[in-house]
Each structure stands twice: as structure tokens, then as C-alpha cells.
Amino acid sequence: MSKPNFIELPGCEPIPILFEDRSVLAIDKPRGWMLVPTEWQKTSYNLQAAILSSIAGGDYWAKSRGLKFLRYVHRLDADTSGVLLFAKSAGAVKVMSELFEGRLVEKTYLAVVEGEPTGTEWTCRFKLSPDPQRVARMRVDNHNGKSADTDFKVLERRGKWALIEAKPSTGRTHQIRVHLAACNLPIVGDDVYGRFERGVELGLRAVGLAFENPYTRRRVDIRAPREEFLKEYGFSPKVAPAK
């Protein structure tokens, strides 16, 4: 039985599968899908719940793989697109989660920001904590916050916008968005930490995930297409080629 290279869920275009082996599967997550607890059914865009329902329903993409289990091992914000990794067993969830917690996974993002960067490369180490004044929002808190490190590199400037490569070594909630806003470079389309712009989507995409497979000891390097994202904001694909 041939296996399709995409996941089909109701209400959206097929979701590309970027990588797969015996223990994990990585997709190119579209914007709009939330990663909330599966028991919370207030939204039809609960990605984990939709995938579990599809598996239970015997949909072909899952049946052709003999899948009985698939669980995300890290998160992307609802409006962030790109590489998202799932584990195919409870054991693999534990093992892969330990890689993320141990900072053994290399994560690469592209961010489109508003403002003028003062340098071309820098590391932001502002500590972060939940904002007690606003639900589901984070803030810089260098006294009581948790450590958060992100390396930034300016790839191109275009008018009032700049294209930045972000490589977080920690995985705090909204880390890249808060760090860039704290650097006076809010991500375009970010109505939480920046400003609302009608018709402008959140300019953040996860384009790379790399790690040593703990089962095979081989390096895994997963890349998501970036051409459409760059074109959407007026940047050339030659500026940020896939590495």
C-alpha cells in the first residue's frame, strides 16, 4: 500500500509531510491550526484532535502507515507555519521531548519584522515569564523569568521591514516574538506584541529542525519550503536559500 506524502484533514488543503522514519513524522503546519489540549474542543482547528480523529476514522494517509498514535513533541503558535514534529509512539514522545528539553535540537525560523535593526547579528538573552496582567501573554522578566536565548541574523532589509533568521536554543512560549519586540523589532502581523495590520499575516515561519536521531545516531535535518513565505512579504528566495 503506497503512502501519500501528505495528511488530509477536513476544512484545509492537504498538509505536506516533510520527513518520516520509524519513530517520528514531521509536517509543514499551515497557519491557523492550534496545538491545544485534545480535550478542548471549542475550536475546529485543534490540530492534535483532528489528527487523532483522522487516525481513529481509518483515513487513508494514516491507515497506509499503520498509524495508531501520533503526538506532537514541541509547539508552534497557531499563526506560525512550518516544521512541526510528531512522535509515533508514547516512548518516542518521551525520547524526543528529552532532546528538546536538553537543547539538542537546532531550530531555525524566518521572521519579518518592522523597524531598523541596529546590528547584523546578535543574541538576545532576556528572561521570560507569563504576564500576570494579560492571559496567554509573556513578558520580559529578568529578575524572576526563565532563561531564554535566541540568536538573530539580519538577512535583508526592504523599506520599513527586515528579514531575520532566528535560532532559539530554548523553547519558551512566544520566545522569538517577545525577544524581537523587546529589541524594538516586532514581527509584522503580530497583534499581541506588535500592532495589528489589516491583511498582514504573522511573519514567522519555522523553516528548519535538526537533531541526532537517538535511535539510529544519524543526523536528521528537516527543511520546510520558504519561497512562498518570502514572496508573500516581498523578499527574494535567493536571500534565504535552504541550507
PLY file of the C-alpha trace (Angstrom):
ply
format ascii 1.0
element vertex 243
property float x
property float y
property float z
element edge 242
property int vertex1
property int vertex2
end_header
0.00 0.00 0.00
1.61 3.27 -1.11
1.77 6.05 1.45
0.70 9.59 0.48
3.18 12.33 1.33
0.53 14.49 2.95
-2.12 14.45 5.67
-5.73 15.10 4.68
-7.94 16.75 7.30
-11.40 18.33 6.91
-11.52 22.01 6.07
-7.99 22.55 4.82
-5.61 21.83 2.00
-3.53 18.64 2.30
-0.75 19.13 4.86
2.66 18.15 3.43
4.74 15.53 5.24
8.33 16.79 5.22
10.06 13.86 6.88
9.26 10.42 8.25
11.06 7.49 9.79
10.05 4.67 12.13
9.75 6.91 15.21
8.77 10.41 14.03
6.87 12.30 11.36
7.28 16.00 10.52
4.70 18.15 8.74
4.59 21.63 7.26
1.96 23.10 9.59
-0.31 25.69 7.96
-1.32 28.88 9.73
-4.49 28.73 11.76
-4.09 25.34 13.43
-3.81 25.42 17.21
-1.96 22.91 19.38
-4.24 22.92 22.38
-5.13 20.01 24.71
-7.07 17.39 22.80
-9.89 17.50 25.37
-10.58 21.16 24.48
-12.99 21.04 21.55
-14.06 24.71 21.39
-12.23 25.15 18.09
-12.44 23.14 14.89
-8.76 23.96 14.33
-7.35 21.78 17.10
-4.61 20.05 15.10
-3.87 17.26 17.57
-7.55 16.41 17.98
-8.12 16.47 14.21
-5.20 14.11 13.61
-6.35 11.67 16.30
-9.86 11.72 14.85
-8.49 11.04 11.38
-6.40 8.12 12.63
-9.37 6.66 14.53
-11.50 7.04 11.43
-9.09 4.97 9.38
-8.29 7.72 6.88
-6.02 6.52 4.12
-2.93 8.64 4.95
-2.87 7.05 8.42
-4.12 3.58 7.51
-1.47 3.18 4.81
1.16 3.72 7.51
-0.47 1.51 10.11
-0.59 4.52 12.43
-2.34 4.12 15.77
-0.64 7.01 17.57
0.75 10.44 16.65
1.58 13.17 19.16
3.37 16.49 18.80
6.62 16.85 20.77
7.00 20.63 20.55
4.71 23.53 19.72
4.19 26.26 17.15
1.84 29.18 17.71
-1.46 28.97 15.84
-0.42 31.59 13.28
3.13 30.30 12.87
3.65 27.93 9.96
6.40 25.43 9.24
8.18 22.37 10.58
6.29 20.56 13.33
7.50 17.22 14.69
5.28 14.36 15.85
6.19 11.08 17.54
4.66 7.76 16.51
4.62 6.20 19.99
4.44 7.23 23.63
8.02 6.06 24.04
9.17 8.24 21.16
7.33 11.23 22.66
9.42 10.83 25.83
12.70 10.37 23.99
12.18 13.25 21.56
10.87 15.56 24.29
14.11 14.96 26.19
16.05 16.15 23.12
14.12 19.42 23.09
14.43 19.86 26.84
18.16 19.17 26.63
18.60 21.83 23.93
19.82 19.20 21.49
17.51 20.26 18.66
18.56 23.04 16.27
15.57 25.22 15.36
15.60 27.79 12.57
12.92 30.38 11.85
12.43 33.24 9.42
10.86 36.39 10.84
9.73 39.51 9.03
9.99 42.48 11.39
9.12 46.14 11.36
11.91 48.53 12.27
15.59 49.13 11.66
17.98 46.58 13.20
20.99 48.28 14.80
23.30 45.35 14.01
23.54 42.38 11.69
23.94 39.59 14.27
23.18 39.44 17.99
21.98 37.15 20.79
19.03 38.07 22.98
19.04 36.60 26.50
16.08 38.37 28.10
14.40 36.06 30.62
10.69 35.46 30.15
7.68 34.82 32.37
3.88 34.86 31.99
2.40 38.34 32.07
0.17 38.50 35.19
-1.84 41.31 33.63
-2.70 39.53 30.38
-3.79 35.93 29.94
-1.73 33.82 27.47
0.86 36.56 27.07
4.54 36.52 28.00
6.79 39.37 29.14
10.47 40.11 29.70
11.27 39.42 33.34
15.00 39.40 34.01
14.51 39.00 37.77
12.10 36.09 38.06
11.75 34.81 34.50
13.12 31.62 32.96
16.23 31.73 30.78
15.61 32.26 27.07
18.31 32.56 24.40
17.80 33.43 20.74
20.43 34.13 18.07
19.38 36.60 15.39
20.85 37.42 11.99
19.63 40.08 9.55
19.30 38.64 6.05
17.84 41.59 4.16
16.23 44.99 4.65
13.33 46.14 2.48
11.81 49.51 3.24
10.33 49.50 6.74
10.67 45.72 7.02
13.64 43.43 7.61
14.05 39.68 7.15
15.68 38.00 10.12
16.87 34.45 10.78
16.12 33.37 14.35
17.66 30.38 16.12
16.27 29.85 19.62
18.21 27.45 21.85
15.41 27.41 24.43
11.72 26.88 23.80
9.78 29.38 25.88
6.26 30.34 24.86
6.30 33.16 22.26
10.07 33.43 22.74
11.01 34.81 19.32
8.05 37.19 19.25
8.79 38.64 22.69
12.55 38.88 22.12
12.13 40.72 18.83
9.51 43.07 20.28
11.87 43.80 23.18
14.54 44.68 20.60
12.10 47.20 19.05
11.65 44.89 16.07
8.11 43.49 16.39
7.14 40.81 13.91
4.74 42.12 11.29
1.18 40.95 11.77
1.75 40.29 15.49
-1.25 41.93 17.17
-0.15 40.69 20.60
3.41 42.02 20.84
3.37 44.40 17.87
0.47 46.13 16.19
-2.48 44.97 14.15
-2.24 45.46 10.38
-5.27 44.51 8.34
-4.45 41.89 5.74
-0.96 41.15 7.08
-0.36 37.65 8.45
2.10 36.89 11.24
5.54 36.98 9.60
7.03 33.96 11.34
7.84 30.56 9.82
9.72 27.55 11.19
11.98 26.53 8.32
14.42 24.09 9.90
14.71 21.39 12.55
17.86 19.31 13.03
18.94 16.72 15.59
20.74 13.44 16.04
18.22 10.60 15.89
18.56 8.90 19.30
17.64 5.53 17.80
19.90 5.47 14.73
22.51 8.04 15.82
22.17 9.63 12.38
21.69 13.35 11.87
18.21 14.37 10.78
17.87 17.72 9.02
14.28 18.70 8.20
13.63 21.74 6.00
10.38 23.46 5.09
9.92 25.37 1.81
10.44 29.09 2.22
9.85 30.51 -1.25
6.13 31.31 -0.80
6.72 32.86 2.61
9.46 35.14 1.26
7.37 36.07 -1.77
4.41 36.94 0.48
6.46 39.68 2.14
8.33 40.85 -0.95
11.70 39.16 -0.32
13.65 37.13 -2.84
14.18 33.39 -2.21
17.84 33.98 -3.05
18.14 35.96 0.19
17.40 32.95 2.40
18.14 29.78 0.46
17.57 26.44 2.14
20.84 25.28 3.70
0 1
1 2
2 3
3 4
4 5
5 6
6 7
7 8
8 9
9 10
10 11
11 12
12 13
13 14
14 15
15 16
16 17
17 18
18 19
19 20
20 21
21 22
22 23
23 24
24 25
25 26
26 27
27 28
28 29
29 30
30 31
31 32
32 33
33 34
34 35
35 36
36 37
37 38
38 39
39 40
40 41
41 42
42 43
43 44
44 45
45 46
46 47
47 48
48 49
49 50
50 51
51 52
52 53
53 54
54 55
55 56
56 57
57 58
58 59
59 60
60 61
61 62
62 63
63 64
64 65
65 66
66 67
67 68
68 69
69 70
70 71
71 72
72 73
73 74
74 75
75 76
76 77
77 78
78 79
79 80
80 81
81 82
82 83
83 84
84 85
85 86
86 87
87 88
88 89
89 90
90 91
91 92
92 93
93 94
94 95
95 96
96 97
97 98
98 99
99 100
100 101
101 102
102 103
103 104
104 105
105 106
106 107
107 108
108 109
109 110
110 111
111 112
112 113
113 114
114 115
115 116
116 117
117 118
118 119
119 120
120 121
121 122
122 123
123 124
124 125
125 126
126 127
127 128
128 129
129 130
130 131
131 132
132 133
133 134
134 135
135 136
136 137
137 138
138 139
139 140
140 141
141 142
142 143
143 144
144 145
145 146
146 147
147 148
148 149
149 150
150 151
151 152
152 153
153 154
154 155
155 156
156 157
157 158
158 159
159 160
160 161
161 162
162 163
163 164
164 165
165 166
166 167
167 168
168 169
169 170
170 171
171 172
172 173
173 174
174 175
175 176
176 177
177 178
178 179
179 180
180 181
181 182
182 183
183 184
184 185
185 186
186 187
187 188
188 189
189 190
190 191
191 192
192 193
193 194
194 195
195 196
196 197
197 198
198 199
199 200
200 201
201 202
202 203
203 204
204 205
205 206
206 207
207 208
208 209
209 210
210 211
211 212
212 213
213 214
214 215
215 216
216 217
217 218
218 219
219 220
220 221
221 222
222 223
223 224
224 225
225 226
226 227
227 228
228 229
229 230
230 231
231 232
232 233
233 234
234 235
235 236
236 237
237 238
238 239
239 240
240 241
241 242
